[in-house]
Amino acid sequence: MAFAKKLGAKTAYNLATADAIGGTLAIVGAQGIRADINISAISGTPAATFTLEGYDPGSRSWFTLIASVSKTTTGRFYLQAYPGAPVTANVSDNTIVPQQVRLRVNGTATSITFTATAQLLTDR
């Protein structure tokens, strides 16, 4: 069983001056996450990396669960992390997912438009 949650959308966001960070998503009771991302426009010197980050409450810091390769064109892709997931570089990781996650986007694009939706794996 899975359910969807919107991770964020940015229109004409300038990654050359700051990272785009979506809101924190609480995934209490979920075993994993899949983020479906659609870049509908990208310009400037285009390069954008999308990273699913988990929060460690003990150290009060964010860490990388899985990061995409640098994206330079429009299109759809996904990032996923859950116990038992296939390990595929820059796409999927077999890992325990913490109770809080977020999506960070950084790079050099002067303008990027994207949507991101999370599907939470609640049981198998």
C-alpha positions as a Markdown table, in Angstrom:
| # | Residue | x | y | z |
|---|---|---|---|---|
| 1 | Met | 0.0 | 0.0 | 0.0 |
| 2 | Ala | 1.2 | 3.5 | -0.8 |
| 3 | Phe | -0.1 | 7.0 | -0.6 |
| 4 | Ala | 1.0 | 10.2 | -2.3 |
| 5 | Lys | 2.1 | 13.5 | -0.9 |
| 6 | Lys | 3.3 | 16.5 | -2.8 |
| 7 | Leu | 6.9 | 17.3 | -2.0 |
| 8 | Gly | 7.1 | 20.7 | -3.7 |
| 9 | Ala | 7.0 | 22.7 | -6.8 |
| 10 | Lys | 9.1 | 25.6 | -7.9 |
| 11 | Thr | 8.6 | 27.9 | -10.8 |
| 12 | Ala | 11.5 | 29.8 | -12.3 |
| 13 | Tyr | 13.7 | 29.1 | -9.2 |
| 14 | Asn | 17.3 | 30.5 | -9.5 |
| 15 | Leu | 19.6 | 27.7 | -8.3 |
| 16 | Ala | 22.7 | 29.8 | -9.0 |
| 17 | Thr | 21.9 | 31.9 | -5.9 |
| 18 | Ala | 20.4 | 29.4 | -3.5 |
| 19 | Asp | 19.2 | 25.8 | -3.1 |
| 20 | Ala | 15.6 | 24.9 | -3.3 |
| 21 | Ile | 14.4 | 23.0 | -0.3 |
| 22 | Gly | 11.0 | 21.5 | 0.0 |
| 23 | Gly | 9.1 | 21.3 | 3.2 |
| 24 | Thr | 9.8 | 18.5 | 5.7 |
| 25 | Leu | 7.6 | 15.4 | 5.1 |
| 26 | Ala | 6.8 | 13.2 | 8.2 |
| 27 | Ile | 6.7 | 9.6 | 7.2 |
| 28 | Val | 5.9 | 8.0 | 10.6 |
| 29 | Gly | 4.8 | 4.4 | 10.0 |
| 30 | Ala | 6.1 | 4.3 | 6.4 |
| 31 | Gln | 8.9 | 1.9 | 5.4 |
| 32 | Gly | 10.1 | 3.9 | 2.4 |
| 33 | Ile | 9.7 | 6.7 | -0.1 |
| 34 | Arg | 9.7 | 7.2 | -3.8 |
| 35 | Ala | 9.9 | 10.8 | -5.2 |
| 36 | Asp | 8.6 | 11.2 | -8.7 |
| 37 | Ile | 10.1 | 14.4 | -10.2 |
| 38 | Asn | 9.2 | 16.2 | -13.4 |
| 39 | Ile | 11.3 | 19.0 | -14.8 |
| 40 | Ser | 9.2 | 20.9 | -17.2 |
| 41 | Ala | 11.6 | 23.8 | -17.9 |
| 42 | Ile | 15.3 | 24.5 | -17.3 |
| 43 | Ser | 17.5 | 27.2 | -18.6 |
| 44 | Gly | 20.7 | 29.2 | -18.1 |
| 45 | Thr | 23.7 | 27.0 | -17.7 |
| 46 | Pro | 21.5 | 24.1 | -16.8 |
| 47 | Ala | 22.5 | 21.7 | -14.1 |
| 48 | Ala | 20.4 | 20.6 | -11.2 |
| 49 | Thr | 20.8 | 17.8 | -8.7 |
| 50 | Phe | 17.9 | 16.5 | -6.7 |
| 51 | Thr | 18.6 | 14.9 | -3.3 |
| 52 | Leu | 16.3 | 13.1 | -0.9 |
| 53 | Glu | 17.5 | 13.9 | 2.6 |
| 54 | Gly | 16.7 | 12.3 | 5.9 |
| 55 | Tyr | 16.8 | 14.0 | 9.3 |
| 56 | Asp | 18.9 | 12.7 | 12.2 |
| 57 | Pro | 17.3 | 14.1 | 15.4 |
| 58 | Gly | 20.3 | 13.0 | 17.5 |
| 59 | Ser | 22.7 | 15.2 | 15.7 |
| 60 | Arg | 20.0 | 17.6 | 14.5 |
| 61 | Ser | 21.3 | 17.4 | 10.9 |
| 62 | Trp | 20.2 | 16.3 | 7.5 |
| 63 | Phe | 21.9 | 13.5 | 5.5 |
| 64 | Thr | 21.7 | 12.2 | 2.0 |
| 65 | Leu | 19.5 | 9.2 | 1.3 |
| 66 | Ile | 19.8 | 9.2 | -2.5 |
| 67 | Ala | 20.9 | 11.9 | -5.0 |
| 68 | Ser | 20.2 | 12.1 | -8.7 |
| 69 | Val | 22.8 | 12.7 | -11.3 |
| 70 | Ser | 23.0 | 16.3 | -12.5 |
| 71 | Lys | 20.0 | 17.0 | -14.7 |
| 72 | Thr | 20.5 | 19.3 | -17.7 |
| 73 | Thr | 17.2 | 18.7 | -19.6 |
| 74 | Thr | 13.5 | 18.4 | -19.0 |
| 75 | Gly | 11.9 | 15.1 | -18.3 |
| 76 | Arg | 10.6 | 12.7 | -15.6 |
| 77 | Phe | 12.7 | 10.6 | -13.2 |
| 78 | Tyr | 12.4 | 9.1 | -9.7 |
| 79 | Leu | 14.4 | 8.6 | -6.6 |
| 80 | Gln | 13.5 | 5.9 | -4.1 |
| 81 | Ala | 14.7 | 4.5 | -0.8 |
| 82 | Tyr | 13.3 | 1.6 | 1.3 |
| 83 | Pro | 14.5 | -1.6 | 2.9 |
| 84 | Gly | 14.9 | -4.2 | 0.2 |
| 85 | Ala | 15.0 | -1.8 | -2.7 |
| 86 | Pro | 17.4 | -2.6 | -5.6 |
| 87 | Val | 20.6 | -0.6 | -5.3 |
| 88 | Thr | 21.0 | 1.5 | -8.4 |
| 89 | Ala | 23.4 | 4.4 | -8.4 |
| 90 | Asn | 21.6 | 7.8 | -8.3 |
| 91 | Val | 18.2 | 6.2 | -8.5 |
| 92 | Ser | 17.4 | 3.7 | -5.7 |
| 93 | Asp | 18.9 | 2.6 | -2.4 |
| 94 | Asn | 18.2 | -0.2 | 0.1 |
| 95 | Thr | 18.1 | 1.7 | 3.3 |
| 96 | Ile | 16.1 | 2.4 | 6.4 |
| 97 | Val | 14.2 | 5.7 | 5.9 |
| 98 | Pro | 14.0 | 8.1 | 8.9 |
| 99 | Gln | 10.8 | 9.7 | 10.1 |
| 100 | Gln | 11.5 | 13.0 | 8.4 |
| 101 | Val | 12.6 | 13.5 | 4.8 |
| 102 | Arg | 12.9 | 16.5 | 2.5 |
| 103 | Leu | 13.8 | 17.2 | -1.1 |
| 104 | Arg | 16.8 | 19.5 | -1.8 |
| 105 | Val | 17.6 | 20.8 | -5.3 |
| 106 | Asn | 20.9 | 22.6 | -6.0 |
| 107 | Gly | 22.9 | 23.4 | -9.1 |
| 108 | Thr | 23.6 | 26.2 | -11.5 |
| 109 | Ala | 20.4 | 26.6 | -13.5 |
| 110 | Thr | 19.2 | 30.2 | -13.6 |
| 111 | Ser | 15.7 | 29.0 | -14.0 |
| 112 | Ile | 14.0 | 25.6 | -13.3 |
| 113 | Thr | 10.4 | 24.6 | -13.1 |
| 114 | Phe | 9.6 | 21.2 | -11.6 |
| 115 | Thr | 7.0 | 19.2 | -9.6 |
| 116 | Ala | 7.8 | 16.5 | -7.1 |
| 117 | Thr | 5.4 | 14.0 | -5.5 |
| 118 | Ala | 6.2 | 11.5 | -2.9 |
| 119 | Gln | 4.7 | 8.0 | -2.6 |
| 120 | Leu | 5.2 | 6.5 | 0.8 |
| 121 | Leu | 5.4 | 2.7 | 1.2 |
| 122 | Thr | 3.4 | 1.8 | 4.2 |
| 123 | Asp | 3.4 | -2.0 | 3.9 |
| 124 | Arg | 4.5 | -4.6 | 1.4 |
